[in-house]
Amino acid sequence: MLFRSADTPWGWTPYAPYPPPAPGQPTPYPGTIYPPPGGGYAPSGAVHAPPGTVYPPPSGTDHPSPGAGYAPPGWGGGQQGVGAPGRAQGTQTQRRSGFLGGLAAVGFAILKFGALFAKFGITAASALIAIVAYSLIFGWAFAVGLVLIIFVHEMGHFLTSRVMGVPMSVPIFIPFLGAFTAAGRGFTSDRRREATIAIAGPIAGFAATLALYLWALAQPFASSGGRFAISLSYFGFFITLLNLVPMLPLDGGRIASSISKWFNLAGLVIIGALLGSQVVGGTALNPILLLIFLFGCYSVWGRFQAARLGREAPPLPVRTRVLIGAGYIALLALSGLFMSLSAGWLTAHNLVNLA
């Protein structure tokens, strides 16, 4: 082995572990080249050999000759006085197999990331459709902000389910109904896991909306961005609050079911009361609210039917149910509080009339 040195007049010096042999003695390191090719220099007392000589000399000779000797295996093969190790030439079959292996690795990477892109491409396409639909009512900027808040909410479900080992589909947006993710097997087999995944969405959406609300309060009053953010945060808190209604298939229904399935009946009463108030007030029924109520009736009936047939997951310990209930009530209260605060700010600045 050789290394470049700028301290010697000839420019190269033998690597430390490979000193030149003493005069008249065979080299202890076969294959060592001394002096280096083109060097033409040897220490005092050493045999001056032509450049490129390979030690030890061939058998039957007393003096080295240029290019004589042998090369260790892997240095190029044959009786060649090669001055540096070289890579052995691979066979054509080896080169072809290496190329095909690399090509297969590239193809696998393309398929893997292509499948990932295709999976989330459904989310992107449905989100774009939702933005177009919302923009017809709220405008483009508000529609984009609303879809982003819903996306954060759904990703709370998606990421938490992956961490807990429950397969779940990517979010798919439905205009004016929000978005949904479909959980695979094992979602309802454990009440604690079901409640944790269910509450992760509202927590993520609430946190994103709260950050937006606090940022808006830090802006000057005349700032259009601040007023826009307050308006958007009002809708964000409303979405969280609506999702926490204790009725299946809403998130609140899954959380409350881990405590007692009877909470789902309370959720049906709440949604039914809202529909009844519209009828009594002489206003048209909200079709979205009516659809949620009908779907809720079917889901709650299915949950009670599963309990009757003994297919319901075993109940959680009392301590776990108390903790889940406390977290649920706290998130419910905070969502209602900040929704009222944002509505009060908009009303106080004559940006909306909620009377």
Sine and cosine of phi, psi and omega as CSV:
sin_phi,cos_phi,sin_psi,cos_psi,sin_omega,cos_omega
0.00,0.00,0.63,-0.78,-0.02,-1.00
-0.82,-0.58,0.46,-0.89,0.14,-0.99
-0.67,-0.74,0.45,-0.89,-0.06,-1.00
-0.97,0.23,0.70,-0.71,0.04,-1.00
-0.73,-0.69,0.75,-0.67,0.02,-1.00
-1.00,-0.02,-0.01,1.00,-0.07,-1.00
-1.00,-0.04,-0.11,0.99,-0.02,-1.00
-0.93,-0.36,0.55,-0.83,-0.07,-1.00
-0.92,0.39,-0.41,0.91,-0.02,-1.00
-1.00,-0.02,-0.14,0.99,0.13,-0.99
1.00,0.01,-0.34,0.94,0.01,-1.00
-0.76,-0.65,0.50,-0.87,0.08,-1.00
-0.61,-0.79,0.54,-0.84,-0.01,-1.00
-0.88,0.48,0.57,-0.82,0.06,-1.00
-0.91,0.40,0.58,-0.82,-0.19,-0.98
-0.79,0.61,-0.70,0.72,-0.05,-1.00
-0.94,0.33,-0.10,1.00,-0.07,-1.00
-0.83,-0.56,0.94,0.33,0.02,-1.00
-0.95,0.30,0.41,-0.91,0.03,-1.00
-0.94,0.35,0.43,-0.90,-0.01,-1.00
-0.95,0.32,0.40,-0.92,0.11,-0.99
-0.95,0.32,0.42,-0.91,-0.02,-1.00
-0.83,0.55,0.76,-0.65,0.05,-1.00
0.99,0.16,0.00,1.00,-0.02,-1.00
-0.93,-0.36,0.58,-0.82,0.04,-1.00
-0.94,0.33,0.44,-0.90,-0.02,-1.00
-0.94,0.35,0.69,-0.72,0.04,-1.00
-0.98,0.21,-0.14,0.99,-0.04,-1.00
-0.81,-0.59,1.00,0.06,-0.05,-1.00
-0.82,0.57,0.61,-0.79,0.03,-1.00
1.00,-0.05,-0.10,0.99,0.00,-1.00
-0.97,0.25,0.70,-0.71,-0.03,-1.00
-0.99,-0.15,0.81,-0.59,0.06,-1.00
-0.52,-0.86,0.72,-0.70,-0.17,0.99
-0.95,0.30,0.20,-0.98,0.02,-1.00
-0.86,0.50,0.43,-0.90,-0.01,-1.00
-0.81,0.58,0.80,-0.59,0.03,-1.00
1.00,0.10,0.01,1.00,-0.06,-1.00
-0.98,0.20,-0.87,0.49,0.00,-1.00
0.94,0.35,0.47,0.88,-0.02,-1.00
-0.71,-0.71,0.62,-0.78,0.08,-1.00
-0.63,-0.78,0.49,-0.87,0.02,-1.00
-0.89,0.46,0.24,-0.97,-0.02,-1.00
-0.87,0.50,0.75,-0.67,0.03,-1.00
1.00,0.01,-0.17,0.99,0.00,-1.00
-1.00,0.05,0.37,-0.93,0.01,-1.00
-0.97,0.26,0.78,-0.62,0.04,-1.00
-0.99,0.13,0.94,-0.33,-0.02,-1.00
-0.94,-0.34,0.49,-0.87,0.02,-1.00
-0.88,0.47,0.46,-0.89,0.02,-1.00
-0.85,0.53,0.61,-0.79,0.07,-1.00
1.00,0.04,0.12,0.99,0.00,-1.00
-0.96,0.29,0.67,-0.75,0.00,-1.00
-0.96,-0.27,0.80,-0.59,0.06,-1.00
-0.99,-0.12,0.49,-0.87,-0.11,0.99
-0.96,0.27,0.32,-0.95,0.00,-1.00
-0.93,0.37,0.29,-0.96,0.04,-1.00
-0.87,0.50,0.50,-0.87,0.01,-1.00
-0.89,0.47,0.61,-0.79,0.01,-1.00
1.00,0.00,-0.01,1.00,0.04,-1.00
-0.85,-0.53,0.53,-0.85,-0.01,-1.00
-0.98,-0.18,-0.34,0.94,-0.06,-1.00
-0.81,-0.59,0.64,-0.77,0.05,-1.00
-0.94,0.33,0.40,-0.92,0.06,-1.00
-0.71,-0.71,0.48,-0.88,-0.04,-1.00
-0.84,0.55,0.76,-0.65,0.07,-1.00
0.98,0.19,-0.01,1.00,-0.04,-1.00
-0.99,0.11,0.21,-0.98,0.07,-1.00
0.96,-0.26,-0.38,-0.93,-0.06,-1.00
-0.74,-0.68,0.28,-0.96,0.08,-1.00
-0.90,-0.43,0.72,-0.70,0.03,-1.00
-0.88,0.48,0.37,-0.93,0.01,-1.00
-0.81,0.58,0.69,-0.73,0.01,-1.00
1.00,0.01,-0.04,1.00,0.00,-1.00
-1.00,-0.08,0.24,0.97,0.03,-1.00
0.83,-0.56,-0.26,0.96,0.10,-1.00
0.98,0.20,0.46,-0.89,0.08,-1.00
0.98,0.18,0.06,-1.00,0.04,-1.00
-1.00,0.09,0.98,0.22,-0.06,-1.00
-0.84,-0.55,0.70,-0.72,0.08,-1.00
-1.00,0.04,0.90,0.44,-0.05,-1.00
-0.98,0.22,0.67,-0.74,-0.10,-1.00
-1.00,0.09,-0.11,0.99,-0.01,-1.00
-0.42,-0.91,0.51,-0.86,0.02,-1.00
-0.87,0.50,0.53,-0.85,0.04,-1.00
-0.75,-0.66,0.37,-0.93,0.01,-1.00
-0.98,0.19,0.76,-0.65,0.02,-1.00
-0.89,0.45,0.62,-0.78,-0.03,-1.00
-0.96,0.28,0.81,-0.59,0.03,-1.00
-0.98,0.19,0.35,-0.94,0.02,-1.00
-0.96,0.27,0.26,-0.97,0.00,-1.00
-0.90,0.44,-0.57,0.82,0.02,-1.00
-0.91,0.41,-0.66,0.75,0.02,-1.00
-0.90,0.43,-0.68,0.74,0.00,-1.00
-0.90,0.44,-0.64,0.77,-0.01,-1.00
-0.92,0.39,-0.66,0.75,0.00,-1.00
-0.92,0.40,-0.60,0.80,0.05,-1.00
-0.90,0.43,-0.64,0.77,0.02,-1.00
-0.91,0.42,-0.70,0.71,-0.01,-1.00
-0.91,0.41,-0.59,0.81,0.05,-1.00
-0.90,0.43,-0.68,0.74,0.05,-1.00
-0.90,0.43,-0.64,0.77,0.03,-1.00
-0.90,0.44,-0.63,0.77,0.02,-1.00
-0.91,0.41,-0.62,0.78,0.02,-1.00
-0.90,0.43,-0.66,0.75,0.03,-1.00
-0.91,0.42,-0.67,0.74,0.02,-1.00
-0.90,0.44,-0.62,0.79,0.03,-1.00
-0.90,0.43,-0.66,0.75,0.02,-1.00
-0.89,0.45,-0.64,0.76,0.01,-1.00
-0.90,0.43,-0.69,0.72,0.01,-1.00
-0.90,0.43,-0.65,0.76,-0.03,-1.00
-0.90,0.44,-0.78,0.63,-0.02,-1.00
-0.96,0.28,-0.46,0.89,0.07,-1.00
-0.92,0.39,-0.64,0.76,0.05,-1.00
-0.91,0.42,-0.64,0.77,0.03,-1.00
-0.90,0.44,-0.66,0.75,0.02,-1.00
-0.91,0.41,-0.66,0.75,0.00,-1.00
-0.90,0.43,-0.60,0.80,0.00,-1.00
-0.90,0.44,-0.78,0.63,0.00,-1.00
-0.98,0.19,-0.19,0.98,0.11,-0.99
-0.90,0.43,-0.53,0.85,0.08,-1.00
-0.89,0.45,-0.68,0.74,0.04,-1.00
-0.88,0.47,-0.71,0.70,-0.03,-1.00
-0.90,0.44,-0.67,0.74,-0.02,-1.00
-0.91,0.41,-0.71,0.71,0.01,-1.00
-0.92,0.38,-0.56,0.83,0.04,-1.00
-0.91,0.41,-0.63,0.78,0.03,-1.00
-0.90,0.44,-0.65,0.76,0.04,-1.00
-0.90,0.44,-0.66,0.76,0.02,-1.00
-0.90,0.43,-0.64,0.77,0.02,-1.00
-0.88,0.47,-0.69,0.72,0.02,-1.00
-0.88,0.47,-0.68,0.73,-0.02,-1.00
-0.91,0.41,-0.73,0.69,-0.01,-1.00
-0.92,0.39,-0.53,0.85,-0.03,-1.00
-0.91,0.41,-0.40,0.92,0.03,-1.00
-0.92,0.40,-0.38,0.93,-0.02,-1.00
-0.95,-0.31,-0.71,0.70,-0.15,-0.99
-0.97,-0.26,-0.21,0.98,-0.11,-0.99
1.00,-0.08,0.29,-0.96,-0.12,-0.99
-0.90,0.43,-0.74,0.67,-0.08,-1.00
-0.88,0.48,-0.72,0.69,-0.01,-1.00
-0.92,0.40,-0.61,0.79,0.00,-1.00
-0.89,0.46,-0.68,0.73,0.02,-1.00
-0.89,0.45,-0.70,0.71,0.01,-1.00
-0.89,0.46,-0.64,0.77,-0.01,-1.00
-0.91,0.41,-0.67,0.75,0.01,-1.00
-0.92,0.40,-0.60,0.80,0.03,-1.00
-0.91,0.42,-0.65,0.76,0.04,-1.00
-0.90,0.44,-0.68,0.73,0.03,-1.00
-0.90,0.44,-0.62,0.79,0.00,-1.00
-0.90,0.45,-0.69,0.73,0.04,-1.00
-0.88,0.48,-0.67,0.75,0.05,-1.00
-0.84,0.54,-0.77,0.64,-0.05,-1.00
-0.93,0.36,-0.55,0.83,0.03,-1.00
-0.93,0.36,-0.42,0.91,0.13,-0.99
-0.87,0.49,-0.69,0.72,0.08,-1.00
-0.90,0.44,-0.75,0.66,-0.13,-0.99
-0.89,0.46,-0.76,0.65,-0.05,-1.00
-0.93,0.37,-0.63,0.78,0.01,-1.00
-0.91,0.41,-0.64,0.77,0.02,-1.00
-0.90,0.45,-0.62,0.78,0.02,-1.00
-0.91,0.41,-0.66,0.75,0.02,-1.00
-0.89,0.45,-0.60,0.80,-0.04,-1.00
-1.00,0.02,0.08,1.00,0.09,-1.00
0.98,0.21,0.38,0.93,0.02,-1.00
-0.96,-0.28,0.87,-0.49,0.02,-1.00
-0.91,0.42,0.66,-0.75,-0.01,-1.00
-0.53,-0.85,0.62,-0.79,-0.01,-1.00
-0.96,0.28,0.29,-0.96,0.07,-1.00
-0.95,0.32,0.37,-0.93,-0.02,-1.00
-0.90,0.43,0.63,-0.78,0.09,-1.00
-0.80,-0.60,0.81,-0.59,-0.07,-1.00
-1.00,0.04,0.62,-0.78,0.11,-0.99
-0.81,-0.59,0.91,-0.41,-0.04,-1.00
-0.79,0.61,0.74,-0.67,0.06,-1.00
0.94,0.34,0.03,1.00,0.12,-0.99
-0.86,-0.51,0.00,1.00,0.01,-1.00
1.00,-0.02,-0.81,-0.58,-0.01,-1.00
-0.43,-0.90,0.20,-0.98,0.01,-1.00
-0.54,-0.84,0.39,-0.92,0.15,-0.99
-0.79,-0.61,0.62,-0.78,-0.03,-1.00
-0.97,-0.23,0.88,-0.48,0.00,-1.00
-1.00,0.09,0.53,-0.85,0.02,-1.00
-1.00,0.01,-0.34,-0.94,-0.04,-1.00
-0.92,0.40,0.59,-0.80,0.01,-1.00
0.99,-0.13,-0.06,1.00,-0.05,-1.00
-0.95,0.32,-0.70,0.71,-0.06,-1.00
-0.98,-0.18,0.11,0.99,-0.01,-1.00
-0.98,0.21,-0.25,0.97,0.01,-1.00
-0.71,-0.70,0.91,-0.43,-0.06,-1.00
-0.88,0.47,-0.62,0.78,-0.01,-1.00
-0.91,0.41,-0.68,0.73,0.03,-1.00
-0.91,0.42,-0.66,0.75,0.02,-1.00
-0.89,0.46,-0.69,0.72,0.00,-1.00
-0.92,0.39,-0.62,0.78,-0.02,-1.00
-0.91,0.42,-0.72,0.69,0.02,-1.00
-0.91,0.41,-0.60,0.80,-0.03,-1.00
-0.92,0.39,-0.66,0.75,-0.06,-1.00
-0.99,0.17,-0.28,0.96,-0.01,-1.00
-0.90,0.44,-0.57,0.82,0.02,-1.00
-0.90,0.43,-0.82,0.57,0.05,-1.00
-0.86,0.51,-0.57,0.82,0.03,-1.00
-0.90,0.43,-0.71,0.71,0.00,-1.00
-0.90,0.43,-0.70,0.71,0.02,-1.00
-0.91,0.43,-0.65,0.76,0.03,-1.00
-0.90,0.43,-0.67,0.74,-0.01,-1.00
-0.89,0.45,-0.68,0.73,0.02,-1.00
-0.90,0.43,-0.66,0.75,0.00,-1.00
-0.93,0.36,-0.62,0.78,0.03,-1.00
-0.90,0.43,-0.65,0.76,0.06,-1.00
-0.88,0.48,-0.66,0.75,0.04,-1.00
-0.90,0.43,-0.66,0.75,-0.01,-1.00
-0.91,0.42,-0.71,0.71,0.00,-1.00
-0.91,0.41,-0.60,0.80,0.07,-1.00
-0.89,0.45,-0.64,0.76,-0.01,-1.00
-0.90,0.44,-0.62,0.78,0.01,-1.00
-0.91,0.41,-0.44,0.90,0.00,-1.00
-0.99,0.17,-0.14,0.99,-0.02,-1.00
-1.00,0.06,0.41,-0.91,0.08,-1.00
-0.86,0.51,0.46,-0.89,-0.06,-1.00
-0.87,0.50,-0.63,0.78,-0.05,-1.00
-0.98,0.19,-0.06,1.00,-0.04,-1.00
-0.93,0.36,0.82,-0.57,0.04,-1.00
-0.92,0.39,-0.55,0.84,0.03,-1.00
-0.90,0.44,-0.63,0.78,0.02,-1.00
-0.91,0.41,-0.70,0.72,0.01,-1.00
-0.92,0.40,-0.61,0.79,0.05,-1.00
-0.90,0.44,-0.68,0.73,-0.03,-1.00
-0.91,0.40,-0.61,0.80,0.04,-1.00
-0.90,0.44,-0.69,0.73,0.01,-1.00
-0.89,0.46,-0.67,0.74,0.00,-1.00
-0.93,0.37,-0.62,0.79,0.01,-1.00
-0.92,0.40,-0.55,0.84,0.07,-1.00
-0.85,0.52,-0.72,0.69,0.03,-1.00
-0.92,0.40,-0.59,0.81,0.02,-1.00
-0.89,0.45,-0.69,0.72,0.04,-1.00
-0.92,0.39,-0.57,0.82,0.03,-1.00
-0.91,0.41,-0.67,0.75,0.03,-1.00
-0.87,0.49,-0.69,0.72,0.03,-1.00
-0.89,0.46,-0.69,0.73,-0.02,-1.00
-0.90,0.43,-0.66,0.75,0.00,-1.00
-0.91,0.42,-0.63,0.78,0.00,-1.00
-0.93,0.36,-0.32,0.95,-0.03,-1.00
-1.00,0.00,0.03,1.00,0.09,-1.00
-0.87,0.49,0.79,-0.61,-0.13,-0.99
-0.97,0.25,0.91,0.42,-0.01,-1.00
-0.59,-0.81,0.75,-0.66,0.11,-0.99
-0.92,0.38,0.60,-0.80,0.14,0.99
-1.00,-0.08,0.27,0.96,0.00,-1.00
-0.92,0.39,0.32,-0.95,-0.02,-1.00
-0.87,0.50,-0.63,0.78,0.01,-1.00
-0.88,0.48,-0.56,0.83,0.03,-1.00
-0.92,0.40,-0.62,0.78,0.02,-1.00
-0.95,0.32,-0.59,0.81,0.04,-1.00
-0.92,0.39,-0.74,0.67,-0.05,-1.00
-0.92,0.38,-0.48,0.88,0.01,-1.00
-0.90,0.43,-0.47,0.88,0.03,-1.00
-0.93,0.36,-0.33,0.94,0.04,-1.00
-1.00,-0.01,-0.80,0.60,0.05,-1.00
-0.27,-0.96,0.67,-0.74,0.00,-1.00
-0.92,0.40,-0.29,0.96,-0.02,-1.00
-0.94,0.33,-0.31,0.95,0.07,-1.00
-0.91,0.42,-0.44,0.90,0.01,-1.00
-0.92,0.40,-0.52,0.85,0.09,-1.00
-0.92,0.39,-0.59,0.81,0.06,-1.00
-0.89,0.46,-0.62,0.79,0.04,-1.00
-0.90,0.43,-0.65,0.76,0.06,-1.00
-0.88,0.48,-0.61,0.79,0.02,-1.00
-0.90,0.43,-0.65,0.76,-0.01,-1.00
-0.90,0.44,-0.76,0.65,-0.01,-1.00
-0.92,0.40,-0.63,0.78,0.04,-1.00
-0.89,0.46,-0.61,0.79,0.03,-1.00
-0.91,0.41,-0.61,0.79,0.04,-1.00
-0.90,0.43,-0.67,0.75,0.04,-1.00
-0.91,0.41,-0.63,0.78,0.03,-1.00
-0.90,0.44,-0.60,0.80,0.02,-1.00
-0.91,0.42,-0.53,0.84,0.05,-1.00
-0.94,0.35,-0.62,0.79,0.02,-1.00
-0.92,0.39,-0.71,0.70,-0.01,-1.00
-0.91,0.42,-0.60,0.80,-0.01,-1.00
-0.97,0.23,-0.10,1.00,0.03,-1.00
0.98,0.20,0.25,0.97,0.02,-1.00
-1.00,-0.10,0.34,-0.94,0.00,-1.00
-0.94,0.34,0.59,-0.81,0.03,-1.00
-0.91,0.41,0.68,-0.73,0.07,-1.00
-0.96,0.29,0.90,-0.44,-0.07,-1.00
-0.90,0.44,-0.53,0.85,0.01,-1.00
-0.93,0.37,-0.70,0.72,0.02,-1.00
-0.90,0.43,-0.62,0.79,0.03,-1.00
-0.91,0.42,-0.64,0.77,0.01,-1.00
-0.91,0.41,-0.65,0.76,0.04,-1.00
-0.89,0.46,-0.65,0.76,-0.01,-1.00
-0.90,0.43,-0.72,0.70,-0.01,-1.00
-0.91,0.42,-0.68,0.73,0.03,-1.00
-0.91,0.41,-0.59,0.81,0.04,-1.00
-0.90,0.43,-0.65,0.76,0.03,-1.00
-0.86,0.52,-0.70,0.72,0.00,-1.00
-0.91,0.41,-0.68,0.74,-0.03,-1.00
-0.92,0.38,-0.68,0.74,0.00,-1.00
-0.91,0.41,-0.65,0.76,0.06,-1.00
-0.87,0.49,-0.66,0.76,0.04,-1.00
-0.89,0.45,-0.62,0.79,0.02,-1.00
-0.92,0.40,-0.68,0.73,0.03,-1.00
-0.92,0.38,-0.57,0.82,0.03,-1.00
-0.92,0.40,-0.64,0.77,0.04,-1.00
-0.90,0.44,-0.63,0.78,0.03,-1.00
-0.91,0.41,-0.61,0.79,-0.02,-1.00
-0.92,0.38,-0.56,0.83,-0.01,-1.00
-1.00,0.04,0.03,1.00,0.01,-1.00
0.97,0.24,0.38,0.93,-0.01,-1.00
-0.98,-0.18,0.14,0.99,-0.03,-1.00
-0.99,0.10,0.52,-0.85,0.03,-1.00
-0.90,0.43,0.50,-0.87,0.00,-1.00
-0.89,0.45,0.51,-0.86,-0.03,-1.00
-0.92,0.39,0.43,-0.90,0.02,-1.00
-0.99,0.10,0.34,-0.94,0.11,-0.99
-0.87,0.49,0.42,-0.91,-0.05,-1.00
-0.86,0.51,-0.68,0.73,-0.03,-1.00
-0.88,0.48,-0.66,0.75,0.01,-1.00
-0.92,0.40,-0.65,0.76,0.02,-1.00
-0.91,0.41,-0.59,0.81,0.04,-1.00
-0.91,0.41,-0.67,0.74,0.01,-1.00
-0.91,0.42,-0.69,0.73,0.03,-1.00
-0.89,0.45,-0.69,0.73,0.02,-1.00
-0.89,0.45,-0.63,0.77,0.01,-1.00
-0.91,0.42,-0.69,0.73,0.03,-1.00
-0.90,0.43,-0.63,0.78,0.01,-1.00
-0.90,0.43,-0.73,0.68,-0.02,-1.00
-0.91,0.42,-0.63,0.77,0.01,-1.00
-0.89,0.45,-0.70,0.71,0.01,-1.00
-0.92,0.39,-0.60,0.80,0.04,-1.00
-0.89,0.45,-0.71,0.71,-0.02,-1.00
-0.92,0.39,-0.68,0.73,-0.01,-1.00
-0.91,0.41,-0.64,0.77,0.03,-1.00
-0.89,0.45,-0.71,0.70,0.04,-1.00
-0.90,0.44,-0.64,0.77,0.00,-1.00
-0.89,0.46,-0.78,0.63,-0.06,-1.00
-0.96,0.29,-0.44,0.90,0.12,-0.99
-0.92,0.40,-0.66,0.75,0.05,-1.00
-0.92,0.40,-0.63,0.78,0.01,-1.00
-0.91,0.42,-0.69,0.73,0.01,-1.00
-0.92,0.39,-0.62,0.79,0.06,-1.00
-0.91,0.41,-0.63,0.77,0.05,-1.00
-0.90,0.44,-0.62,0.78,0.02,-1.00
-0.90,0.43,-0.70,0.72,-0.01,-1.00
-0.91,0.42,-0.63,0.78,0.01,-1.00
-0.94,0.35,-0.66,0.75,-0.02,-1.00
-0.90,0.44,-0.48,0.88,-0.01,-1.00
-0.98,-0.20,0.32,0.95,0.09,-1.00
0.83,0.56,0.55,0.84,0.03,-1.00
-1.00,-0.06,-0.31,0.95,0.03,-1.00
-0.41,-0.91,0.53,-0.85,0.04,-1.00
-0.91,-0.42,0.95,-0.31,-0.03,-1.00
-0.99,-0.16,0.20,0.98,-0.03,-1.00
-0.95,0.30,0.00,0.00,0.00,0.00
